[in-house]
Amino acid sequence: ETGVTQSPTHLIKTRGQQVTLRCSSQSGHNTVSWYQQALGQGPQFIFQYYREEENGRGNFPPRFSGLQFPNYSSELNVNALELDDSALYLCASSLNGGLIQETQYFGPGTRLLVL
Amino acid sequence: DAKTTQPPSMDCAEGRAANLPCNHSTISGNEYVYWYRQIHSQGPQYIIHGLKNNETNEMASLIITEDRKSSTLILPHATLRDTAVYYCIVDRETSGSRLTFGEGTQLTVNP
C-alpha cells in the first residue's frame, strides 16, 4: 500500500464522451504524475503537476488535461474519448517535482474502457 | 533519451536468485538506472535505483557495470509473490519522476 488512491477503479464510456479521473497523493507529497498504460505495454507519461502547476508533459494531445488542487490531489480529464483511450490510468505521487532525485509511489489505477 | 533493452520473459525457481539483465548502452553520465516492478492488476512499485555504484536494499541488489552500459537486478531469494513485470528505466530527466517505461521483463517464479 502506497497511500495513493484513485477513483473510480473501473469506468466504461462511449466514444466522444468526456471523463474525469481522480487521484489523492500520498500524505506530504506535492507532485502528481499521470501515466497511461495500454494492455500489454509499459506505462506512458502523460503529464506532471507540481504545486498546482503543470510541470512537464509527454506526447499526448491537448484533449488530455489535468488539474491539481491546493491539497495536492489531482484530476485527469480526457475529452472526445477515442477507442484507443481504453487503458489503465495510473497516478504517481512524489515529493519534489523533479527538483532532485526521487522515487514515485503509484496508485492502483483506473481502468477505462471506451466503447 | 537513453533506451533500455530487456528480455521479454524469464523464469526462476522459488528460493533461487533471480538475475534480471538490462542493457542501456546509450546512457548519459548524469542518468540514473531505476527498477520498478508491476504485479498483475496493480500499479508499479519502486525497487531500487543507482548511478554507478552497486546498490542494495531490503528488496534487491543492483549491479551496474563499470562502463554503465548494462545492469542486473538481483532478487536474492525469489518467492512466488515476486512474479511480476520488471521495468528497467533510465530516466530522461534528472528527477526520476517522469519515467519512460519500456515493455519490461515478465518474471515468473515457479514453485
Interface residues (C-beta under 8 A of the other chain):
Chain A: T2 V4 T31 S33 Y35 G40 Q41 G42 P43 Q44 F45 Q48 G56 G58 L90 A92 S94 N96 G97 G98 L99 I100 Q101 E102 T103 Q104 Y105 F106 G107 P108 G109
Chain B: Y32 Y34 S41 Q42 G43 P44 Q45 Y46 H49 V85 Y87 E93 T94 S95 G96 S97 R98 L99 T100 F101 G102 E103 G104
